[in-house]
């Protein structure tokens, strides 16, 4: 019970051995988040300091109450864009900044409450409908997008904020001659040093990002820094997040409700998708319900400390895992270091070159592309490849939330399409009385009076058309009066399926025959029993196994036909 309420009890004993790894990962994450916090806050229409507040408060609460050991929460691009789109429709950020900030905190509070309520309602299973192909595609797309969004810092080009993947490529191609080679050298050298340390200097491999960032900063100074256009992160404010109760009123709730629901769902899907994508490499089990609670609490509590809506960060989570983090303590270290930086070392932190940061994030984006699993999907399933491709290209050319919802929608469509077409096999027997599908062996024989079929799938509203068409064709042929359904493969029967079965059995009975079932699972019998369909059909139509069913149904066959039958496939014959 305590672990459910306080999940950090589970990993807290591990920190005795892992704290050094978490310390390095946290320090690396601090360096990465400084420029991100500024950029995302501006995208959200907020002063840069609110990005830092969110990067300090949100990840600590999410780390303590979430389930992933590597997920880092905080400000993100997609969330920031949706926050701006939601609140800017109600107030003008340029003239009513205080009102804008107030509504943003209320929006964050509401989204956090919704997320936490979904966790309490155990709706975490919803993420089970996000297939691995969606996660792999989303991860790869986001990795490419993250890398390309850093190219302006790599080439030293001016680009509008928030432009699309297509526009980024277009800008690079058209303006390649405007490349600032000083900036380019810093970015590429930083990335190259990171790769070399990671690959060839094993004792220092877990420090590779940190060393590369320091190297890039020193190189930028040696090359002349800002005199040659090598921009730094800039001034970092020296303030901690103040406590402020969100202005939650009925009018604000009414205005922000739809936006809060959208943000809550997007934040949860984004966070859990990132957690699960990293779990593919770390082999950690993710508890969806707990992650919902952790994300909800992180936004709910953060809204009282002047923080806006946050979620799982692809960049920071990827950096955290690759930097060697072992437990969520790394997120707490990162927040603590960021606090120290803001209070004591803000002047030094401002010397971090954007180009060095761009080179590192370019490498992180590349590492998010799971080439092994992508090849696996390409070789194994056309449908999964469509899901992966749609999600990947959706992330590149549309919004991230659109990519996720498209991938999830396609996964559900293919799943429903597959379950809506249960396999129905007609069984016959060989000379050794072994029942097999007649299409597998042309020598198998069928009883002329008893048709034996096997249904692999479920009898529910989506599959009724296929199943009913099969039995209708049998009925119209009029060759047999009795049908035995080998029902071991029927996973479940819903109300629509049970209603149809009762009708179909009655139709065959009126013609002097019947439909019978052998080996129907207990779980499939539940709705038949509770709804009275078992009694309506007749319990004598249900048998424990196939031999018992055949021995009883043999007694119902026309003995005159049996006398002249040359097939004689049953032992009873």
N, C-alpha and C positions, 0 to 999 in steps of 0.2 A: 504493500500500500504506500509506504514512504517513497519507494522508487518511482511509483506512478505520479505522485505529487511533486517529488523533487528528483527528477531523472539524473541530475548531476551526481547523485550518490553512487550511481553505477560506475562512472569513469573517474571519480575523484581519487580512489586509491591508486590509479595508474600513474598519476602525475609525479610520484616519487621517482619513477624511472624515466619519465618522458619529458620532464619540465624543461630540460635543456633544448630538446628538439622544438618544443612548443615556443620557447623563448626566441629562438632564431626565426621561426616562421612568423611569430607575432611582430618582430622587429622589421622583417621584410615586408609584411603586410602593411605596416604603418607607413613605410616609405611609398608604397604603391597607392595608398588611399588618399594621400594629401592632394595630388592634382585631380583625382577623380571626384573627391568631395566638392571641390570648387566647381568643376564642370557640371556635375549633376544638379547641384543646387541652382545654378544659373538656368539650366534646362527647365527646372521646375518653377522658375520665375521667382526664386527666393535669393536673398543675400547669401554669399558664399559661406558665411559662418554657420548657416543652418545645415549645410552639407556635412560640416565637421561634427556638429551636435549629433546628427543621425548616425554618423560613422563611429561615434563613441558609445552611445547609449544602446542603440538597437542590437548590435552584435553581441553584447554582454548578456542581455536577457535571452536572446535566441540561443546562445551557446548553453546557458544554464538550463533552459527548459525545452530545448529541441532534442532530436534523436541523432542527428548526423554529427560525426566527430570532426568533419572538415568544412562543413558549410559555414560561410561567413556572410552574415546579413548586413544590410546597410543601404545607402542610396544606390539606385540602379537607373540605367537609361530608360528602360520601358516604363517603370513606375513613375519616374520624374516627368516623362512626357504626358502620361495619363493624368497625373496630378495637375499639371499646368492646363491641360485641355478641360478638366473638370471645373477647376476654381476660376479660371480666367473668363469663363462664360458668365460668371456672376458679378465679379468685380474687376476693375481695371488695375492691373498690378502697378502701372506707372504712376497713377494718381491716388490709389487707395492701398498702399503697401501694407499698412497695419491690418486692415480688414482682410486683405488677401492672406496674410500670415495666419490670422486668427481662424479663417475658414479652412486653411490647410491643416492646421492642428486638429480641428474638429473632424475633418475628413479622415485623418490618420487614426483618431480615436475610434470612430465608427467602424472603419475597416478592421481594426484590431479586435473589436468586440465581435464582429461577424466571424472572423477567423477563429477566435477562441471558442465561440459557440459551436462552430462546425467541428472543432476538435472534441469538445465535450459530447457532441451528438454522434461521435465515432464515424464521421463521414470521411475519414482518411482513406477508406477503401476506394474512394473515387479515383485515387491516383493509380490504382491497379489497372485502370482502363487506359493509362498512358503507357503504350507498349515501348519495348526497348528500341524499336526502330524510330519511334518519335523522339526519344531521348537522344539517341545517337545522331539523328538528323539535326535536332535542335542544337545539340552541343557543337556539332561541326559547323553549322550555319552561324551560330553565335561566335565561335572561335574565329571564323573567317571575317565576320563583321567587326569583331573587336580589333583584329589585326589591321584591317583596311582603315578603320577609323583612326588608327595611330599613324597612318602614312603621312598625314600633314606634318606631324612632328618629326618623322623620319626624313622627309624631303625638304622640310622647312618652307612649306608652301602655305599661303593663306587660303583657307576654305571656310565657307559658311558653316555655322554650328548646326548639327542635326541633319545634314544632307544624307541622301540615300546612298546605298551601295553603288548603284549605277552612276550617280553624280560624282562620287568619289573617284571611281575608275576614269570617268570622262575628264575630270579635273586633272588627274595625274597625267593622262596621255597628252592632253592639250597643253599643259604647262610644265612638261618635264624639263624644258630648257631653263625654267626658273628655279631649278633645284639649288638650294643653299648647300654647297659641298662641305662646309664646316659642320653644319647640322647633320648632314648625311653621314659623315665620318664618325661623329660622336655616337649616333644611333647604331650604326652597323658594328662599330668597335665594341660597344657595350654588349650587343647581342652576341657577337663572336666570342668575346671573353666568357660570357655566360655559358655558351655551348662547349667551349674548350674545357672549362673547369668541370662542367657536368660530366663530360665524356671521359676526360683523361686525368683529371686530378681528383681521384676518388676520396682522399682524406678531407678535401675541401668542398666536395660536391654539394653538400647540403647548404653551404654558404654561397653557392654560385650566384644567386640573384643579388644578394647583398654586396658581394665583392664587385660584381659587374657594375652595379649602380654607383658605388664609390669610385671605381675606375672611370666611369663615364663622367662623373662630376669633376674629377681631377683633370681629365683630358679636355673637358670644355673650358676650364680655367686656363690651361696651357695654350689652347688655340685662340684665346682672346675673349671667350665668353660672349657677352651681349654686344660687344663692339663688332662682332662678325655675325650677328643675328641669331646667336644661340640663346634662345629664351629660357628663362628659369620659371619655376612655378609661380613666383611672385610673393607678395606679402601675405603672411599667414597670421590671422587674427589671434590675439592672446586672451581668449575668454572661454570660460567653461559654461556648459548649458544651464541657464536659469530655470528654476521651477515655476511653472505657470499652468493653472487649471484651464483646460480647453473650454471655450464658450459654447457648451452643449445646450442648445435651446431647441424647442419643437420646430421653429421655423428653419433653423440650420439643418436639423435632421431631415426635414421634408425636402429641402433643396439639394442636399448632398447624398441622399439615400441610394439613388441609382449609381452614382459615381463610386460610392463606398463599396457597393456589392461588386462592381466591376474590378475595382482595385483589390478587394479581398480575394476574389477568385484568381485574378492574374498573379498576385503575389504568392498565393499558395502553390499554384501550378509551377510557377517559375522556381520557387524555392525547392519544392520536392523534386522537380525535374533535375535541378542542379545536384541536389543531394544524391539522387539515384544514379546520375551519370558518373559522379565521383566514386560511388559505391561499387560500380562495375570494376573499378581498378583496385579499390581498397578492400573489397569483399566484406563490407559492413552491411548489416541488415538495417534498413530504414523503417521506422515506425511512423506511418503516415499520420495517424491520429495525434501522436506526440509532437510531430513536426507542425501540425496545424495549431496545436496549443502554443508551442514555442513561438511561432510566427505571430500569432494573435497577441500573446502577452508582450512580445517585443514592441509591437506597434502601439498597443494600448498604453503601456507604461511610458514609452518614449514620447508620446504626445504630451505628457505632463512636463517633459524636459526640453521643450522647444525643438523637438525632432519631427521631421515629416516622414511620410510613409516609406518604409524600407522593405526589402525582400532579399532573397539570396543573390549574391553577386557572383556572376560567372568568373570575372577576372580575379577578384580577391580570393574566391574559393579555390580556383585553379592554382593561383600563386601559393596559397596556404598549403595545399596538398603537396605540390611539387617542392616546396621549401622544407618538407619533412615533418609537418605537424602530425602529432599522434592523438591528441585529445582536443576538446573545445577550449582548453586553457589557452591555446594560441590566440583565439579571438579576444579573450580577456586581456592577454598581454598586449595585443595590438591596440586595443582601446586605451589601455593604461599608458602605453608609449606615446600614443597620439595626444593624450592629455599632457604628458610631460613636454612633448614638443611644443604644444600650444602655449604652455606656461613659461617654459624656460629657454627653448631653443628655436623659437619661431623664426628668428633672423637667419639662423644657419640652414634651417629646412628650406628656406626660400631660395637657396642656391642650387637646388636640385634641377638639372636641365630637363626640359620637357622631351628633348630628343633621346636622352638616356632612358627615361621612363618609357618612351615610345618603343625603343628597341627591345626592352624587356617584355612589354605587353605584347609585342609582335610575336615573340617566342612563346609566350603563354598561349596566345590564340592558336598558334600552330599545334601546340601540344594538346589542345582540346579536341583536335580532329582524330578520332579513333579509327585509323586506317584498317586495323585488324578486323574490327566488327563490321565496318563498311564492306570490306571484301567478303566477309561471311554472309552478309545480307544479299549482296549481289549474286553470289553463287547458290544461295539456298531458296530464295522465294521472290517471285516477281511482284507479288502483292506487297510484301514488306519493303521491297525496293521503291515502289510507288509512294508508300507512306514516308519512307526516309527521304526520298527526293523532294516530295512536296513540302515536307517540314524544313529541309535544308534551304531550298530555294525560296520558300516563304519567309524564312528568317533574313535572307539576303535582300529580297526585293519588296517585302511588305513589312508590317510591324511584327515584332517578336510575338505578341499575343496572338496575332492572326496566324502566324506559323504554327504555334502550339495548338490552337483550336482546330486548324485545318488538319494537322497530323492526327489529333485525337478523333476528329470526326471521321476521317478516312479509316482509321483503325476500327472504330465501331461499325462503320458501314461494311467493311470486309468481314468482320466477325459475324455480324447479323446475316450477311449474305451466305456465309458458310453454314451457319446453324439453321438457316431457312431452307437448306437443301440436304436433309438427312439422307445418308446412304441407305437404300433399301435393296437388299440382296435376296434373290430367290434361291432357296437351298434344295439340293438334291443329294442322293447318297451314292456311294460307290459300292462295289461288291463286298467290301468289309464293313458296310453300314456306317460309313463316316460321312457326316453332313458337311458339304462345302458349297460355295457359291457356284451356280451352274455355269457362269461365264468363265470360270477358272479351268474347267475340265469338261469338254464336250461329251464325255462318256458317262457322266453322272445321270441317274434316273430320277424321275419325279413320280409321285403317286398321282394317278389320274383323278382321284377324288379329294385329296387333301393337299392344298397348297401351303408350303412352309416358307415363311419369309422372315428375314432378320432386319430389324430397324436399328441403325446406328445413328443416334442423335436424340433430339428431344421433340416431343409432340407439344408444340406451343403455337400461339397465334401466328407467328411468323413462318412456321413450317407447315401449316395446315394445308396450304394449296398443293404442295408437292405430295404430301401423304394422301390427301383425299383424292387427288387425281389418280394415284396408283391404284387405290382400292376401287375407285369408280370404274377404271379400265378392267380390272379383274371381274367386277360385278357384271359389266355389260357383255364380257366375253361369254359368260354363262357356262364355262367348262367345269368349274368346281363349285361346290356349295359350302365347303368348309375351309377355313384359313387358320393356320396356327402361326402366331406371331412370336418369334423368339425375341424376348424383350429385355435380355440382359444389357443390351446396348442403349436402352432408352434411359437417358439421364434424369429427366423430369417431365412431368405432364402438368400443364397449367389448366385453368378453368375452361378456356376455349377448347383446348385439346380434349379434356374429359367430356365436355358437352358433345363434341363431334364423335368421340368414340361410342358414347351411349347411343347416339342416333345411328351410326354406321352398323353397330352390332344388331340393333333392332331391325334394320333394313335387311340384313342377311338372314336373320331369324325368320322374318316374314316370308322368305323364299324357301324356307325349309332347311337352312344351313346355319352357319354361325361363324363368329370370329373368336378365337381363343388365344390366351396369353400364357407363356411359360417363362419363369425366372424374372418376373417383373420386380425391380428393386423396391425395397420398402419405402425409400424416399419418393419414388414415383407413385406409390399407392396412396400416399397421404391425402392428396386432394380428391382422389377417387373415393376414399372412405369417408372423409369429412363432408364431402358434397353429396353423398348418397348415390354416387354413380356406380360404385361397386355393387351395391344392393340392386340398383336398377338393371344393370347388365346381368347380374347373377354371379355369385361367388364360384359356381361350378365352371365358369369360363376361365378361371385363373388357376394355373398349376405351378407347382414348385420348380419343376425342371422339365426338360424336353422328353426324356423317356417316359415319365409319368403321364404327360400330356398325350403322347402318341398312343400309349397303351389304352387310355380311356377313350380317345377319339376314334380309335380303330373300331370300337363297338358301335359307333354312330354311322359307319360307312355302309353303303349298299352292298350287301353280301352277294347279290347276283353279279354285280360288276366285279367284285373281288374274285369270284369263282372263275371268271374268264380272263383275269388280269395276268399278263406275262411279266410285269415289272417286279412285283413282290419285293419291295425294298425294305419293309419293316420286319423285325423279328417275328412279330405277330402274324405276318402273312404265311 
